[in-house]
Every structure is written in structure tokens, then in C-alpha cells.
Amino acid sequence: MSEKAPQTQRAPESGSVDFGYQRVPAAEKAQRVRAVFDSVADKYDLMNDLMSAGVHRLWKRFALGQTGLRPGQSALDVAGGTGDLAAGMARQVGERGLVVLSDINEAMLGVGRNRLLDRGLMRN
């Protein structure tokens, strides 16, 4: 019997990083990631529904149950995307409380802002 020689992996190109199934210049990765989220912002929650078979909604409900937030308190939703958790937290803290939604992606924040406005949950 003959043994196969171990396969060697090609060394990554200097200054390049993985992006999906390709190598891209490291300086371009952040821009490409932003472009992906910009392009899916208005369909992000639908995509989560499809990819998780709705389980992400159960996880969000569980997470909200773990906050311990009460009326009048404050919360910060970091990397909150389209604001689902922020909306739940806003209901928990009520009119006297404050919830701040933050995300690095402006398109995601825009969708979240519109949804919170539509729900009557945005006061400032």
C-alpha cells in the first residue's frame, strides 16, 4: 500500500483576507461587508426567518425574558440591526424608560428606525 502525501495548503496572499469563498484585499473587506448589509437591510428579518425556520424569534423572546428590565429603566441595544430587541425592550421599560438602538450599518438603523416609528415606540 502506498500512502498519499499530505496536501499542502497554499499560503494566503499577503494583506488579503477571506470574504465568502474568495480572498480579497484586507482594506476592502469592511466595505464589502457593509455593502452586503446595505443590500439586505429591508429583508434582514425575513432572511432570518427563512434561515432559522423562525427559531430566531424564539431566541429573541427568550433574550427579552432574561433582561430583567422594568418600567423607567434604560437599555442599550448594541449591534441591534433592525430593532426587534429594542422594540421589545421599549415595551418593557415603558414611557418613562429609555432604549437606545445602535448599529454600525446605517441602512439597518434606517429600517429599525422606520419600524420603531411605525410601532409608535420612538419618541426622540
Rosetta blueprint (number, residue, H / E / L):
1 M L
2 S L
3 E L
4 K L
5 A L
6 P L
7 Q L
8 T L
9 Q L
10 R L
11 A L
12 P L
13 E L
14 S L
15 G L
16 S E
17 V E
18 D E
19 F E
20 G L
21 Y L
22 Q E
23 R E
24 V E
25 P E
26 A H
27 A H
28 E H
29 K H
30 A H
31 Q H
32 R H
33 V H
34 R H
35 A H
36 V H
37 F H
38 D H
39 S H
40 V H
41 A H
42 D H
43 K H
44 Y H
45 D H
46 L H
47 M H
48 N H
49 D H
50 L H
51 M H
52 S H
53 A L
54 G L
55 V H
56 H H
57 R H
58 L H
59 W H
60 K H
61 R H
62 F H
63 A H
64 L H
65 G H
66 Q L
67 T L
68 G L
69 L L
70 R L
71 P L
72 G L
73 Q L
74 S E
75 A E
76 L E
77 D E
78 V L
79 A L
80 G L
81 G L
82 T L
83 G L
84 D H
85 L H
86 A H
87 A H
88 G H
89 M H
90 A H
91 R H
92 Q H
93 V H
94 G L
95 E L
96 R L
97 G L
98 L E
99 V E
100 V E
101 L E
102 S L
103 D L
104 I L
105 N L
106 E H
107 A H
108 M H
109 L H
110 G H
111 V H
112 G H
113 R H
114 N H
115 R H
116 L H
117 L H
118 D H
119 R L
120 G L
121 L L
122 M L
123 R L
124 N L
